[in-house]
Amino acid sequence: MKMLSPTFIDAWKLAKKILAQSPELGQLGLVDTEAEQLTLEALKPQRINRVDFFFRLKDTYPLSAYEKLKKWCEARVLGKPLQYLTGTQYFLRHCYQVKSGVFIPRPETEGLIEEVKKKIATPQKGLEFGIGSGVLSIELLSHFKNLTMWASEISEQAVEIASMNAAQILGESRNALKILKSNAPYQVLEIFPNFLKKKIDFIISNPPYLIPSDPIAQDVLSHEPFEALFAPLEEPLYFYQKIIDQSLQWLKPGGYLFLELPHQRASQIVSLCSASRWKVELISDLSQRERILVAHW
């Protein structure tokens, strides 16, 4: 028999009951957290914060949201990422839109932004290889008011989402972001226009770097875009090699590279800089894994 008037607490209990069927969520201690988040997200476009939610546990929960919540929780148990269900992911100060086919931003990537802020006071121009949902370029543009970012992307879906995020977050400043659609999977910096050469203050990227032997969660393998995750099988450091080799054509003297790394291959990537005039620094993430390379020319 269909419930005619569920309450907020009914919806929350439903979400917890369904999500508890996932051994992985149980092991990670995420059942309660994700149940609460999905219960709130299913109410959109209505927005209710956590405090109001707990004051409204006995209030009527919309039936349409209740049915959506049930479908979302069932999909989550089958491994669909939370961000693809809600369509959003928070990154530093902003909420970004994401969808299936677009790489989901990770908290560890936030460190790239912090390093740019530490190293460069007033950048004028930057390049990003592989913009994805736009989090790196957009966060930098929201912080540095005189900055122009040029970014590349091979995925049509990612170009669409990054453009939407730029319009939503940057408003009138969105034109400071120039996104170039690449049609070649192994094209790197050569996609950018020649007039930018020797005028760039920094290059930033979280390039595809996984290889099949890396530990990878099944929901990531099943749902996130292959081309945003994996390096070429025969050349696992391909994108790092290309960025490092090509960067001196684009950077001003004194320019910087900011790259997210696979910690397992960090030393190999550092060695790619050894033949050029780079001062290299490795930055560890919160789990003390070498995660970010900062190279100063």
C-alpha positions as CSV (number, residue, x, y, z in Angstrom):
1,M,0.0,0.0,0.0
2,K,1.5,3.4,-1.1
3,M,2.2,5.8,1.7
4,L,-0.1,8.9,1.2
5,S,1.7,11.4,3.4
6,P,5.2,10.4,4.4
7,T,7.0,12.7,6.9
8,F,10.6,13.8,6.8
9,I,11.5,11.1,9.3
10,D,9.8,8.5,7.1
11,A,11.9,9.6,4.2
12,W,15.1,9.6,6.2
13,K,14.4,6.1,7.6
14,L,13.6,4.9,4.1
15,A,16.9,6.2,2.8
16,K,18.9,4.6,5.7
17,K,17.1,1.2,5.2
18,I,17.9,1.0,1.5
19,L,21.5,2.3,1.8
20,A,22.2,-0.1,4.6
21,Q,22.0,-2.9,1.9
22,S,25.3,-1.7,0.6
23,P,28.2,-3.4,2.4
24,E,30.6,-0.8,1.1
25,L,28.7,2.1,2.5
26,G,28.3,0.3,5.7
27,Q,32.0,-0.4,6.0
28,L,32.9,3.2,5.3
29,G,30.3,4.5,7.8
30,L,28.5,6.5,5.2
31,V,24.9,5.2,5.5
32,D,23.7,7.9,7.8
33,T,25.5,10.7,6.1
34,E,24.4,9.8,2.6
35,A,20.9,9.1,3.8
36,E,20.6,12.6,5.2
37,Q,22.2,14.2,2.1
38,L,19.9,12.4,-0.4
39,T,16.8,13.1,1.7
40,L,17.6,16.8,1.5
41,E,18.7,16.8,-2.2
42,A,15.6,15.0,-3.3
43,L,13.6,18.1,-2.2
44,K,15.1,20.3,-4.8
45,P,14.3,22.9,-6.1
46,Q,13.1,23.4,-2.5
47,R,16.2,24.0,-0.3
48,I,16.3,23.0,3.4
49,N,19.4,23.1,5.5
50,R,20.4,20.5,8.1
51,V,19.1,22.4,11.1
52,D,15.7,23.0,9.5
53,F,15.6,19.3,8.5
54,F,15.8,18.1,12.1
55,F,13.2,20.6,13.2
56,R,10.8,19.3,10.5
57,L,11.1,15.5,11.1
58,K,7.3,15.2,11.7
59,D,6.3,17.5,8.8
60,T,4.9,16.1,5.6
61,Y,7.6,15.1,3.0
62,P,6.5,15.6,-0.6
63,L,5.4,12.4,-2.2
64,S,7.2,13.2,-5.5
65,A,10.5,13.7,-3.5
66,Y,9.9,10.5,-1.6
67,E,9.6,8.5,-4.8
68,K,12.7,10.2,-6.2
69,L,14.6,9.5,-3.0
70,K,13.7,5.8,-3.2
71,K,15.0,5.5,-6.8
72,W,18.1,7.4,-5.9
73,C,18.9,5.2,-2.9
74,E,18.3,2.0,-5.0
75,A,20.7,3.3,-7.7
76,R,23.3,4.2,-5.0
77,V,23.2,0.7,-3.6
78,L,24.0,-0.5,-7.1
79,G,27.1,1.7,-7.2
80,K,26.0,4.9,-9.0
81,P,28.1,7.8,-7.5
82,L,26.2,10.1,-5.2
83,Q,27.2,13.1,-7.3
84,Y,25.6,11.7,-10.4
85,L,22.4,11.2,-8.5
86,T,22.3,14.7,-7.0
87,G,23.9,16.4,-10.0
88,T,26.2,18.5,-7.7
89,Q,29.6,18.4,-6.0
90,Y,31.1,21.0,-3.6
91,F,34.6,22.1,-4.3
92,L,36.2,24.8,-2.1
93,R,33.8,27.7,-1.9
94,H,31.3,26.7,-4.6
95,C,28.7,24.1,-5.6
96,Y,29.4,22.7,-9.1
97,Q,27.1,20.8,-11.4
98,V,28.2,17.4,-12.5
99,K,26.6,14.6,-14.5
100,S,27.3,11.2,-15.9
101,G,30.1,11.3,-18.4
102,V,31.9,14.1,-16.5
103,F,34.7,13.4,-14.0
104,I,33.7,14.0,-10.4
105,P,36.0,16.6,-8.6
106,R,37.9,15.2,-5.6
107,P,38.8,17.1,-2.4
108,E,42.5,16.3,-2.8
109,T,42.5,18.4,-6.0
110,E,41.7,21.5,-4.0
111,G,45.4,21.5,-3.0
112,L,46.3,22.7,-6.5
113,I,44.4,25.9,-6.0
114,E,46.0,26.5,-2.6
115,E,49.5,26.1,-4.2
116,V,48.7,28.6,-7.0
117,K,47.6,31.1,-4.4
118,K,50.8,30.6,-2.4
119,K,53.2,30.9,-5.3
120,I,51.7,33.6,-7.6
121,A,50.4,37.0,-6.4
122,T,48.8,38.5,-9.5
123,P,48.7,36.0,-12.5
124,Q,47.4,37.4,-15.8
125,K,47.2,34.3,-17.9
126,G,46.9,30.5,-17.2
127,L,46.4,27.3,-19.1
128,E,44.5,24.3,-17.9
129,F,44.8,20.9,-19.7
130,G,41.5,18.9,-19.3
131,I,39.0,21.3,-17.6
132,G,36.4,18.6,-16.7
133,S,33.6,20.2,-14.7
134,G,35.6,23.5,-14.5
135,V,36.6,23.5,-10.8
136,L,40.2,24.5,-11.2
137,S,39.9,27.3,-13.7
138,I,36.7,28.7,-12.2
139,E,38.0,28.7,-8.6
140,L,41.2,30.5,-9.8
141,L,39.1,33.1,-11.8
142,S,36.9,33.7,-8.8
143,H,40.0,34.5,-6.7
144,F,42.3,36.3,-9.2
145,K,40.3,39.2,-10.6
146,N,42.7,40.1,-13.5
147,L,43.2,36.5,-14.6
148,T,42.3,35.0,-18.0
149,M,42.2,31.2,-18.2
150,W,42.5,29.1,-21.4
151,A,41.4,25.5,-21.0
152,S,41.2,22.4,-23.2
153,E,38.7,19.5,-23.0
154,I,38.0,16.4,-25.2
155,S,34.6,15.6,-23.7
156,E,31.6,17.5,-25.2
157,Q,29.6,16.8,-22.0
158,A,32.4,18.3,-19.9
159,V,32.6,21.4,-22.1
160,E,28.9,21.9,-21.6
161,I,29.0,21.4,-17.8
162,A,32.1,23.6,-17.4
163,S,30.4,26.4,-19.4
164,M,27.3,26.1,-17.2
165,N,29.4,26.2,-14.0
166,A,31.3,29.3,-15.2
167,A,28.1,31.1,-16.0
168,Q,26.6,30.2,-12.6
169,I,29.6,31.0,-10.5
170,L,31.5,33.7,-12.4
171,G,28.5,35.6,-13.8
172,E,29.7,38.5,-15.9
173,S,33.3,37.4,-15.5
174,R,32.7,34.0,-17.3
175,N,34.2,35.4,-20.5
176,A,37.6,35.3,-18.8
177,L,37.4,31.5,-19.3
178,K,38.2,30.4,-22.8
179,I,37.4,26.7,-23.4
180,L,38.8,24.9,-26.4
181,K,37.3,21.6,-27.6
182,S,39.9,19.0,-28.6
183,N,39.1,16.4,-31.2
184,A,42.3,14.4,-30.7
185,P,42.7,12.2,-27.6
186,Y,46.4,12.7,-27.2
187,Q,46.5,16.4,-28.0
188,V,48.0,18.4,-25.1
189,L,49.2,22.0,-25.2
190,E,49.4,22.2,-28.9
191,I,45.6,22.9,-29.0
192,F,46.2,26.4,-27.6
193,P,46.7,29.4,-30.0
194,N,50.2,30.4,-30.9
195,F,49.8,34.0,-29.8
196,L,49.8,32.8,-26.2
197,K,53.3,31.4,-26.4
198,K,55.7,32.8,-23.8
199,K,52.9,34.8,-22.2
200,I,51.6,32.3,-19.7
201,D,52.2,32.6,-15.9
202,F,51.3,29.0,-15.1
203,I,49.9,25.7,-16.4
204,I,47.7,23.6,-14.2
205,S,46.3,20.1,-14.7
206,N,44.9,17.0,-13.1
207,P,45.5,14.8,-16.1
208,P,44.4,11.2,-16.6
209,Y,46.9,9.1,-14.7
210,L,45.5,5.8,-13.6
211,I,46.7,2.4,-14.8
212,P,44.9,-0.9,-14.5
213,S,47.0,-2.1,-11.6
214,D,46.1,0.9,-9.4
215,P,43.4,0.2,-6.7
216,I,40.2,1.7,-8.2
217,A,36.8,1.6,-6.7
218,Q,34.2,-0.4,-8.7
219,D,31.7,2.5,-8.9
220,V,34.4,4.7,-10.4
221,L,35.3,2.1,-13.0
222,S,31.6,1.5,-13.8
223,H,30.4,5.1,-14.0
224,E,33.1,7.7,-14.5
225,P,34.5,8.5,-18.0
226,F,37.4,6.3,-19.0
227,E,39.3,9.0,-20.9
228,A,39.3,11.3,-17.8
229,L,40.7,8.5,-15.6
230,F,43.3,6.4,-17.5
231,A,46.6,7.2,-19.1
232,P,47.5,5.4,-22.4
233,L,48.3,1.8,-21.5
234,E,51.6,1.8,-23.3
235,E,52.7,5.2,-21.8
236,P,51.4,5.7,-18.3
237,L,53.2,9.0,-17.9
238,Y,52.2,10.3,-21.4
239,F,50.4,13.4,-20.3
240,Y,53.0,14.4,-17.8
241,Q,55.8,14.0,-20.3
242,K,53.9,16.1,-22.9
243,I,53.0,18.9,-20.5
244,I,56.6,19.1,-19.1
245,D,58.1,18.9,-22.6
246,Q,55.8,21.5,-24.2
247,S,55.4,23.9,-21.3
248,L,58.6,25.9,-21.9
249,Q,57.1,27.0,-25.2
250,W,54.2,28.7,-23.4
251,L,55.5,29.8,-20.0
252,K,57.1,33.2,-19.3
253,P,60.5,32.9,-17.6
254,G,59.7,32.2,-14.0
255,G,56.5,30.5,-14.8
256,Y,55.0,27.5,-12.9
257,L,53.6,24.1,-13.4
258,F,51.0,22.8,-11.0
259,L,50.1,19.1,-11.5
260,E,48.2,16.5,-9.5
261,L,50.1,13.2,-9.3
262,P,49.5,9.5,-8.8
263,H,51.6,9.1,-5.6
264,Q,52.8,5.7,-6.8
265,R,54.6,7.3,-9.7
266,A,55.5,10.7,-8.2
267,S,59.3,10.1,-8.3
268,Q,59.1,9.1,-12.0
269,I,57.3,12.3,-12.8
270,V,59.8,14.4,-10.9
271,S,62.5,12.8,-13.0
272,L,60.9,14.0,-16.2
273,C,61.7,17.6,-15.0
274,S,65.4,16.8,-14.3
275,A,66.6,17.5,-17.9
276,S,65.1,21.0,-17.9
277,R,65.7,24.1,-15.7
278,W,63.0,23.3,-13.1
279,K,63.0,23.8,-9.4
280,V,60.6,21.0,-8.2
281,E,58.6,20.7,-5.0
282,L,56.3,17.8,-4.0
283,I,53.3,18.5,-1.8
284,S,51.7,15.7,0.2
285,D,47.9,15.4,0.8
286,L,46.2,14.9,4.1
287,S,47.0,11.2,4.0
288,Q,50.7,12.1,3.6
289,R,50.9,10.8,0.0
290,E,52.8,12.9,-2.6
291,R,50.0,14.4,-4.5
292,I,51.0,17.7,-6.1
293,L,54.0,18.7,-8.2
294,V,55.0,22.4,-8.2
295,A,57.7,23.1,-10.8
296,H,59.2,26.6,-11.1
297,W,61.1,27.5,-14.3
